[in-house]
Amino acid sequence: MGNSSSKGTKGRTRRDLVNPDERENLIKREPTTKDTTPEACCDQPAYVVINILAILGHLGNFIAMWIIYNEKDPLKITYTENVITWEQKTANTTCSEASRQLNTTNNGEFCIGPQTHTFDCGDELCYYDYGWMIIAFHMLSFVFQLGAALTDLCDNGCCGYKYSEQVVEGKNPLRFLEYSISASIMLMVIAMINGIIDVHLLACIAVLTASCQLCGLVVEYLDDEKQRGLKWISHLNGWITFCTAYWCIARAYFGSVEYSDASPPDFVYAIVLALFALYASFGLVQLVELMCLTPSCSSCKCCTWKCCTEGYDTCPTLCPACRTADKKCNPIYKEIVFVTLSLGAKLTLGWILFFNILMS
């Protein structure tokens, strides 16, 4: 079966098989006996191998950070809320510059101004545990990616979900559900280290981030041909929500620079930009996928390069083509990119932020 297993009944190569009736040919090879061909190394698609590495990487990260953090004092970040307070004005009091004066007929004059309040949690002020939020980020990534992989062990998947089948169909709802939680947590962490501690603003940043990820989920479930316009609208709306959330963080950072006596080191600027780039890289993958669906973009020269449309013929499961015969993104290749980003980008992001604990 060395060569025949990589051909469909109509002469198409394995990387071009996206028909659900043939999905098993895309997911795995049929078992062979004494296969000495170069394809003997191709028993598992690359995304399966990378997903296993990602599971182990997030687990190792979770354990390492847990051990390190248990030996340190918790890094507590107290959260607050901004409210408007009413103060009765007397002959001996004057309103502050940040307040406005209100004169009433029956109750006299008031000073109305903003004030920052903290929350009382018993013996101490309420706070976020910075370290455990980062650790939870990697724990969620580990749990969700492990859960997705385990569904392939069941014949019919779990609750109608089977990882390998979802990949071939170009859908992975568990990915975006995990992102909606883990990415929200991590953006809250980035916001807090940049000085945003208002609980309501932090909640809005988290909700905007979750909304961004759910927009990405919607894109995968809309029809490629009939609902292409809605795909673009949902995708662009995701960028709007994400950029709005990150604008709040960027404004807090540059505001702190503006009102500080000294400028932060250059590497701090690089970290702020790097964090944005790491987050944006996930959205860029879907952006490229949508461009492949758009006729004006899919006809460009880069879509027809041999390396894009053929991949590595000797072992197409480990090195698939990035595009199918109709120049659309290969769902197998897309999954490889997403899983690789999940491993590399999340590990980099997590340790950049955890470095604040090591320096404390």
Summary of the structure (lengths in Angstrom):
residues: 360
radius of gyration: 26.0
end to end distance: 59.5
largest distance: 98.2
contacts: 1049
relative contact order: 0.13
helix: 60%
strand: 12%
